[in-house]
Amino acid sequence: MERQVALQAKHMSPLDNAEISVIAAPCFKDLFPDNINFFPMKMNRSRRNLSLLFNIQRVISLTPFDIIHAHGHKAASMLSTIKPFLNKAITLIATAHNVKRSNNALKKMDSVFVVSEGIQAAVQPIHSIVIHNGIEPCSLPSSDRKKFCKDLNIDPSLPLILGVGRLVKTKQFEHLVRAAKGLNANVVILGDGPELNALQTLASNNVRLAGYRADTRSLLYIADMMVITADRDGFSLALIEALHSHLPVLSTRVPGAQDLLPDSCLIDSTNEASLRPFISRHLHDLEQLKQSQQTQFHYVENELKIERVAERTYAQYAALLSPNTL
């Protein structure tokens, strides 16, 4: 979410009459260019923390904002709490980046954005506007497949399956690791996180946990498919980065994947006995798999460029304000 906010801020800031400010934890400052007004704040406190709420309200009161845009349910909850103390002329917006049990925080907003049709369905009956996430084009050259496989001590002649993301429970990488056993392919998971040790214990000989890689985007060009086994997601950047690289994706039916992928590429069960043959069927005809996602490749390349997404967001801002404001 933070990465997406930073990308949109960066590409929105050059637009006509746009002045962007961000309130976020200090660790995210380097994500934002110098022309963004950055207000560092310790955000790992409870959404009910009075000191945090007061600090946010104070920053807002000292700056003549036209719009306050809360990203995520926690930010929306805090904005809802301090709404009575804000200038009534300020337009309040929230973006839901994931599916949550409660959407009460969104009800006090003047407008609600969502990053996928799946989340839009989840927040009903609250009216919302879908603005998909966007990405920048990859600036890295394609990696060397033979060298990559040699470094990981895997056979470069076998199909290469990637899993990409933080190693946390909601990503459910354990299903991919279990399904890999017996597949005539190598599975490499790129990412780090608290589930690393548990996944290493499950891993068979054809699975590698490669950790965080700064060159992940370049590795997408040398793989044969990506598999996503998350049980919940908003609109995965890994998904659209893969499609942008013309790497086909198999995914569970999570928001984002449901919006983009053909039904034949959506995983109905992550049970080992179901997932392994599902992946195997697609491995047997990788060219057909790639052909089935040509429309998705084209859509991501043309419609999910971050510049287009930032322009759509800014157009929604303009529509919410009086004609003379922007």
C-alpha positions as CSV (number, residue, x, y, z in Angstrom):
1,M,0.0,0.0,0.0
2,E,2.8,2.5,1.0
3,R,4.6,1.8,-2.3
4,Q,1.4,2.5,-4.3
5,V,0.7,5.7,-2.4
6,A,4.3,6.9,-3.1
7,L,4.0,6.1,-6.8
8,Q,0.7,7.9,-7.2
9,A,2.0,11.0,-5.2
10,K,5.1,11.1,-7.4
11,H,3.2,11.0,-10.7
12,M,0.4,13.3,-9.5
13,S,2.6,16.0,-8.2
14,P,3.5,17.4,-11.6
15,L,-0.1,17.8,-12.7
16,D,-1.7,21.2,-12.9
17,N,-2.1,23.0,-9.6
18,A,-1.3,19.8,-7.6
19,E,0.4,20.2,-4.3
20,I,0.8,16.9,-2.4
21,S,1.5,16.3,1.3
22,V,1.9,13.0,3.0
23,I,1.6,12.0,6.7
24,A,3.4,8.7,7.2
25,A,5.9,6.9,9.3
26,P,9.5,8.3,9.0
27,C,10.7,5.1,7.5
28,F,8.8,5.8,4.3
29,K,10.3,9.3,3.7
30,D,12.8,8.0,1.1
31,L,9.9,6.7,-1.1
32,F,8.8,10.3,-1.8
33,P,10.5,12.9,-4.0
34,D,11.5,16.3,-2.5
35,N,8.6,18.1,-4.1
36,I,6.2,16.2,-1.8
37,N,5.6,17.8,1.6
38,F,6.3,14.9,4.0
39,F,5.1,15.0,7.6
40,P,6.8,12.2,9.6
41,M,4.7,10.7,12.3
42,K,4.9,7.6,14.5
43,M,2.1,5.6,13.0
44,N,2.5,2.2,14.8
45,R,0.3,3.4,17.6
46,S,-3.3,2.4,18.0
47,R,-5.9,4.1,15.8
48,R,-7.5,5.2,19.1
49,N,-4.3,6.7,20.5
50,L,-5.2,10.2,21.5
51,S,-1.7,11.6,20.9
52,L,-1.6,10.2,17.4
53,L,-5.1,11.6,16.6
54,F,-4.2,15.0,18.0
55,N,-1.0,15.1,16.0
56,I,-2.8,14.3,12.7
57,Q,-5.5,16.8,13.4
58,R,-2.9,19.5,14.2
59,V,-1.0,18.9,10.9
60,I,-4.3,19.2,9.0
61,S,-5.4,22.3,10.8
62,L,-2.2,24.1,10.1
63,T,-2.3,23.5,6.3
64,P,-5.1,24.6,3.9
65,F,-5.9,21.2,2.4
66,D,-8.7,20.8,-0.1
67,I,-8.7,17.0,0.2
68,I,-7.6,14.5,2.8
69,H,-7.1,11.1,1.4
70,A,-6.9,8.2,3.8
71,H,-5.2,5.0,2.5
72,G,-6.3,1.9,4.2
73,H,-9.0,1.1,6.9
74,K,-6.8,2.3,9.8
75,A,-6.2,5.7,8.3
76,A,-9.9,6.0,7.4
77,S,-10.8,5.1,11.0
78,M,-8.6,7.8,12.4
79,L,-9.9,10.4,9.9
80,S,-13.5,9.4,10.8
81,T,-12.7,10.0,14.5
82,I,-11.2,13.5,14.0
83,K,-13.7,14.5,11.3
84,P,-15.8,16.7,13.8
85,F,-12.6,18.7,14.5
86,L,-11.7,19.4,10.8
87,N,-12.7,22.2,8.5
88,K,-16.0,21.2,7.0
89,A,-14.9,22.5,3.6
90,I,-12.3,19.7,3.3
91,T,-13.3,16.7,1.2
92,L,-12.6,13.4,2.9
93,I,-11.7,10.4,0.8
94,A,-10.6,6.9,1.7
95,T,-9.2,4.1,-0.4
96,A,-9.8,0.5,0.7
97,H,-6.8,-1.6,-0.3
98,N,-8.0,-4.9,1.1
99,V,-11.1,-6.7,2.3
100,K,-11.8,-6.2,6.0
101,R,-14.5,-7.5,8.4
102,S,-15.8,-4.0,9.1
103,N,-16.2,-1.1,6.7
104,N,-17.7,1.3,9.3
105,A,-14.7,3.7,8.9
106,L,-15.6,4.3,5.3
107,K,-19.1,5.4,6.0
108,K,-18.1,8.9,7.1
109,M,-16.1,9.7,4.0
110,D,-17.3,12.0,1.2
111,S,-16.1,9.4,-1.3
112,V,-14.6,5.9,-1.2
113,F,-12.1,4.5,-3.7
114,V,-11.3,0.8,-4.0
115,V,-8.4,-0.9,-5.8
116,S,-10.4,-3.8,-7.3
117,E,-13.9,-4.9,-8.2
118,G,-13.6,-7.6,-5.5
119,I,-13.1,-5.0,-2.8
120,Q,-16.0,-3.0,-4.3
121,A,-18.3,-5.9,-3.8
122,A,-17.0,-6.4,-0.2
123,V,-17.7,-2.8,0.8
124,Q,-21.3,-2.7,-0.5
125,P,-23.7,-1.1,0.1
126,I,-21.2,1.8,0.4
127,H,-20.8,3.4,-3.0
128,S,-17.2,3.2,-4.2
129,I,-15.1,4.0,-7.3
130,V,-12.6,1.4,-8.7
131,I,-9.2,2.8,-9.4
132,H,-6.8,-0.1,-10.0
133,N,-3.2,0.1,-8.7
134,G,-0.5,1.1,-11.2
135,I,3.2,0.4,-11.7
136,E,6.2,1.9,-13.3
137,P,7.8,0.1,-16.2
138,C,10.8,-2.2,-15.3
139,S,14.1,-0.3,-15.7
140,L,16.2,-3.5,-15.2
141,P,17.4,-5.7,-18.0
142,S,16.3,-9.4,-18.1
143,S,18.3,-11.6,-15.8
144,D,20.4,-14.5,-17.0
145,R,18.4,-17.6,-16.4
146,K,21.3,-20.1,-16.5
147,K,23.3,-18.0,-14.0
148,F,20.2,-17.6,-11.7
149,C,19.6,-21.3,-11.7
150,K,23.3,-22.1,-11.2
151,D,23.4,-19.8,-8.2
152,L,20.4,-21.6,-6.6
153,N,21.7,-25.0,-7.7
154,I,18.6,-25.9,-9.7
155,D,18.2,-27.4,-13.2
156,P,17.8,-24.6,-15.8
157,S,16.1,-27.0,-18.2
158,L,13.1,-27.4,-15.9
159,P,10.2,-25.0,-15.9
160,L,10.7,-22.1,-13.4
161,I,7.8,-21.1,-11.2
162,L,8.0,-18.0,-9.1
163,G,6.2,-17.0,-5.9
164,V,6.7,-13.3,-4.9
165,G,5.8,-11.5,-1.8
166,R,6.4,-11.0,1.9
167,L,6.5,-14.4,3.8
168,V,3.4,-13.8,6.0
169,K,0.5,-16.1,6.8
170,T,-2.0,-14.3,4.5
171,K,0.2,-15.1,1.5
172,Q,-0.2,-18.8,2.2
173,F,3.1,-19.8,0.5
174,E,3.0,-23.1,2.3
175,H,0.4,-24.3,-0.2
176,L,2.7,-23.6,-3.1
177,V,5.6,-25.3,-1.3
178,R,3.6,-28.4,-0.6
179,A,2.2,-28.6,-4.1
180,A,5.8,-28.3,-5.5
181,K,6.7,-31.7,-4.2
182,G,6.5,-34.1,-7.2
183,L,6.2,-31.3,-9.8
184,N,8.5,-31.5,-12.7
185,A,9.5,-27.9,-12.2
186,N,11.5,-25.7,-9.9
187,V,9.7,-23.3,-7.5
188,V,11.6,-20.2,-6.3
189,I,10.0,-17.9,-3.7
190,L,11.3,-14.4,-3.6
191,G,10.7,-12.5,-0.4
192,D,11.4,-12.5,3.3
193,G,9.3,-12.5,6.4
194,P,8.3,-14.3,9.6
195,E,7.2,-17.5,7.8
196,L,10.7,-18.2,6.4
197,N,11.7,-20.9,8.8
198,A,8.4,-22.8,8.6
199,L,8.5,-22.7,4.8
200,Q,12.1,-24.0,4.8
201,T,11.0,-26.9,6.9
202,L,8.3,-27.8,4.3
203,A,10.5,-27.3,1.2
204,S,11.3,-30.3,-1.0
205,N,14.5,-30.5,-3.2
206,N,12.9,-28.5,-6.1
207,V,12.0,-25.5,-3.9
208,R,14.2,-22.6,-3.1
209,L,13.5,-19.7,-0.7
210,A,15.7,-17.0,-2.3
211,G,14.9,-14.2,0.2
212,Y,14.4,-10.6,-0.8
213,R,15.8,-9.7,-4.2
214,A,16.2,-6.1,-5.5
215,D,16.2,-7.6,-9.0
216,T,12.8,-9.3,-8.7
217,R,11.4,-7.4,-11.7
218,S,14.2,-8.6,-14.0
219,L,13.6,-12.2,-12.8
220,L,10.0,-12.1,-14.0
221,Y,11.3,-12.2,-17.6
222,I,13.1,-15.5,-17.2
223,A,10.4,-17.5,-15.3
224,D,7.6,-19.6,-16.9
225,M,4.8,-18.7,-14.6
226,M,4.0,-17.1,-11.2
227,V,1.7,-18.7,-8.7
228,I,-0.2,-16.7,-6.1
229,T,-1.8,-18.7,-3.2
230,A,-2.9,-15.8,-1.0
231,D,-6.2,-16.2,0.9
232,R,-6.9,-12.4,0.8
233,D,-5.4,-9.6,-1.2
234,G,-6.3,-6.2,-2.5
235,F,-4.7,-5.8,-5.8
236,S,-1.3,-7.4,-5.9
237,L,1.5,-5.4,-7.4
238,A,3.4,-8.7,-8.0
239,L,0.4,-9.8,-10.1
240,I,0.5,-6.7,-12.4
241,E,4.3,-6.6,-12.5
242,A,4.3,-10.2,-13.7
243,L,1.6,-9.5,-16.4
244,H,3.5,-6.4,-17.5
245,S,6.5,-8.7,-18.1
246,H,4.4,-11.1,-20.1
247,L,4.7,-13.7,-17.3
248,P,1.5,-15.7,-17.0
249,V,0.0,-16.0,-13.5
250,L,-2.1,-18.7,-11.7
251,S,-3.9,-17.3,-8.6
252,T,-6.4,-18.0,-6.0
253,R,-9.7,-16.1,-6.4
254,V,-8.6,-13.0,-4.6
255,P,-9.5,-9.4,-5.6
256,G,-7.2,-8.2,-8.4
257,A,-6.7,-11.7,-9.8
258,Q,-10.4,-12.1,-10.2
259,D,-10.6,-8.8,-12.0
260,L,-7.8,-9.6,-14.5
261,L,-7.2,-13.3,-15.0
262,P,-9.2,-15.7,-17.2
263,D,-11.3,-18.2,-15.2
264,S,-9.1,-21.1,-16.3
265,C,-6.2,-19.6,-14.4
266,L,-7.9,-19.1,-11.1
267,I,-7.2,-21.6,-8.3
268,D,-10.4,-23.0,-6.6
269,S,-8.6,-25.1,-4.0
270,T,-5.1,-24.7,-2.4
271,N,-5.4,-28.3,-1.1
272,E,-2.2,-30.1,-2.1
273,A,-4.2,-32.8,-3.9
274,S,-6.0,-30.2,-6.1
275,L,-3.3,-27.6,-6.5
276,R,-0.5,-29.8,-7.7
277,P,-2.4,-31.3,-10.7
278,F,-3.8,-27.8,-11.5
279,I,-0.3,-26.4,-11.8
280,S,0.9,-29.5,-13.6
281,R,-1.8,-29.1,-16.3
282,H,-0.6,-25.6,-17.1
283,L,3.0,-26.7,-17.1
284,H,2.2,-29.2,-19.8
285,D,1.2,-26.4,-22.2
286,L,3.1,-23.3,-21.2
287,E,2.6,-21.7,-24.6
288,Q,-1.2,-22.1,-24.4
289,L,-1.1,-20.6,-20.9
290,K,0.8,-17.6,-22.2
291,Q,-1.6,-17.2,-25.1
292,S,-4.6,-17.2,-22.7
293,Q,-3.3,-14.1,-21.0
294,Q,-2.3,-11.9,-24.0
295,T,-5.3,-9.6,-23.3
296,Q,-4.2,-9.2,-19.7
297,F,-0.6,-8.4,-20.8
298,H,-1.9,-5.7,-23.1
299,Y,-4.3,-4.2,-20.6
300,V,-1.6,-3.9,-17.9
301,E,0.9,-2.4,-20.3
302,N,-1.6,0.3,-21.5
303,E,-4.0,0.9,-18.6
304,L,-2.1,0.2,-15.4
305,K,0.8,2.5,-16.1
306,I,1.2,4.6,-13.0
307,E,0.9,7.8,-15.0
308,R,-2.6,6.8,-16.2
309,V,-3.6,5.7,-12.7
310,A,-2.5,9.0,-11.1
311,E,-4.4,10.9,-13.8
312,R,-7.5,8.9,-13.0
313,T,-7.2,9.6,-9.3
314,Y,-6.6,13.3,-9.9
315,A,-9.6,13.5,-12.2
316,Q,-11.7,12.1,-9.4
317,Y,-10.3,14.7,-7.0
318,A,-11.3,17.4,-9.5
319,A,-14.8,16.0,-9.9
320,L,-15.3,16.1,-6.1
321,L,-14.2,19.7,-5.8
322,S,-15.8,22.9,-7.2
323,P,-14.7,23.7,-10.8
324,N,-12.6,26.7,-9.5
325,T,-10.6,24.7,-7.0
326,L,-8.3,22.8,-9.4
